[in-house]
Amino acid sequence: DGRTGEVVYATTLGGLWTHNDFFTDGGVLYEAGTASFRAFRGEGTEDTTVYAVPQSYGAGFATGPGGRKLLIGGIEGGVYAWSPDIFDAPDSY
């Protein structure tokens, strides 16, 4: 809690070379790892982990063609786009 300094939630994520960044959208905290993404939706909800190919190095949301929301990740030699629906799917990508 930013007001009190109390730890509200704790988890373990990746390692020195497998964690890239955090980003937020719509009140959700996202973590971009190496070939994985995690969504932390808050109290009373389950965290979501998605594994993705190709291997990614950081990510964030962007607006694509026609105003479509996309999850964009940096990959070897370029960028890759996923639908944000991957956070609600039972499979990995």
N, C-alpha and C positions, 0 to 999 in steps of 0.2 A: 504494500500500500504506500503510495507516494506521499501520503499525508502523515503516516505514523511510522513508516519504516518496517512495519510488520510484514513477514513473508506470507503471502497469500497462497502461493502455489509454487511448487518446485518439481523439476523433472530432469532427466539426464538426456542429453542430445549429443550424438556423434563424438567427434574428437577434433584434434588440432587441425587436421586437413579435411574434415568432412562437414564442418559447419561453415556456411558462407555468410548469411545475413538474415535479419528479421525485417518484416514489412507488415503494414496493417491495412485493413480495408473493412469498412462496415462494422467496426467494433471487434473484429477478429484479429488476433495476432498470428502471423504466419512465420514459419522458419524455412529457409531454403538451405538444404544441405547438398552434398554431392550426390546427385541422382535421387534425391528424396525431398519431399515437401511435407510440412506438418502444419495443421491448423489447430489453434487453441481458442476455443469458442467461449470459454468462461465457466464459471461455477455451475455445477449441475449438468454439464455436458461432457461427452467423451472427446478426447483429442483424436484427430484424424491423421494418419500417416499414409502417404502415397509414394510409391517408388516409381521412378520414371526413367525411360531410355529415350534419347541419349543422355549421357552423364551431363549434368548441369552444374554451373558455377554461379550461384546467385540468381535471384528472380524478383519479379514484381508484376503488378497488374498494369496493363496498358489498354488503350482503346484501339481496336482494329477496324477493318473495313465495315462500313455500315453502322458504326458505333458499337460493335460487338466487343464485350469485355473479354480479354485474353490474359492468360498467365504466360509471361515471357521469361525465358531462361537463357542465360549465356551458355553456349556450348563450345567445344573445340572449333574454332574458325567461324563462328557465327552465332545466330540466335535460333531458338526453337519456340513454338507457340503451342500451348495446350488450352483446352477449354477449362474454365474454373470448375466445371462439373466434376472433374476428377476427384475433388475433395469429398464428393457425395457418392462416388462409385465404389463398389465392393472390390474391384480389380485394380491392379497396378498398371502403369502405362510404360 
